[in-house]
Amino acid sequence: MKWLLPIALLAASALSAEPYKIALVGLNHDHVWNQLNTILRGDLAKLVGVAETLPDRVERIEHEEKLAQGGATRPAVPASLVFSDWRKMIDQTKPDIVWAFVETNRHLEVVQYCAPRGIHVMFEYPLSVSVHDALEIRQLAHRYNTQVLTNYVFWSCTAPPYAAKAAVDSGMIGQVYRLRGLLGHNGPEDFQHSTFLTWLMDDNKNGGGALIDFGAPLVAWAVWMKGRPASVYAHVDHLRPAEFNGVDDNSAIILNYNDGIAILEGTWDQAAAPATNDEIYGRAGSMILERNAVDLYQRDPAGPKGGRGALKQSQLPIPAQPPELTGALAYMTDRVSKHQQLEGMSGLDLNVNVVEIFEAARASVKNSKAVALP
């Protein structure tokens, strides 16, 4: 029976293990309200602090809130957990993970404070506004052996893109030579009445308007699917400048590869259309990604060999996501616990590439020319 003792000790250790501690730096990114219920559930990490100075954001988080979906209620965060100084909060609560919902141009300063303390950091996309900041973030993460996750909300942890990626990697549709992505809606609300939208529609604080808001997930998806391009061409429109603080509200980015192309469109001018429409074309077939499905098109082997031969249409099987890929916090805690690097659309190297592409895209808009990546 002596062999039972080590097993009992291991079980007791697992049961008594403290969950990861998480703190929120800033509430001025509206994605925080989509994530709070997961955070407050406490099964992945225990919330130990929230730092914010904006009165409307502080009041909102300190009161319970009816959620739009399902009629559920998001519980209030106790005032004792709310801090006005985020650095003091970190020093006092000593979190393992910080999720920062701040302006994009503040991402570097958060990592500069957290990384030397061994704290892993999560951001909403993009990783940074400038390549300089992205490279500094990566250098700090490597130096202090910390993780930095970029969250693409519904993209980086939903099943259809993973099913499509697995099909591409298996060679199901042959060599991929063309990607096309469209993502958009009819634009955010009035920026003059929202602290979030004020900085979202600021070139210096966020890097652009629709170009970033909807272009960034598409660029990350394209880089994940096909890698880093050779050059970038971009075009933007300012169709409703008064409504969007003068930043672009319609955009197109073309990623030029040596063996193909990605055509990516992000817009705030889509009055009535599906929010997303993404296509992958290979030499042996193609796929159209929808919110919950992937349509697969292949040549009918019984049909003509060339020209307009008959197509065979089917639904690509969509396996359920493993638990660690059901949300950004689940993925971060899983990778931290396993001492493994983040991968896919949330990975650090990929998101440095995304920032490089957007710096090239802004140069392309200015000069009306394709810009080669270094």
PEURTA-V186816 format. One record per helix or strand of 2 or more residues. SS is the DSSP state (H for helix, E for strand). FROM is the first residue (numbers start at 1). TO is the last residue. If there is no record, write none. Layout:
SS_FROM_TO, SS_FROM_TO
//
This chain:
H_3_16, E_20_25, H_32_41, E_45_51, H_55_61, E_65_66, E_73_74, H_79_81, E_82_83, H_86_93, E_97_100, H_104_117, E_120_124, H_131_143, E_148_151, H_159_169, E_176_184, H_191_193, H_195_200, H_203_206, H_210_213, H_215_226, E_231_237, E_250_257, E_260_267, E_276_282, E_285_289, E_294_299, E_311_315, H_323_325, H_328_338, H_344_346, H_348_367, E_371_372
//
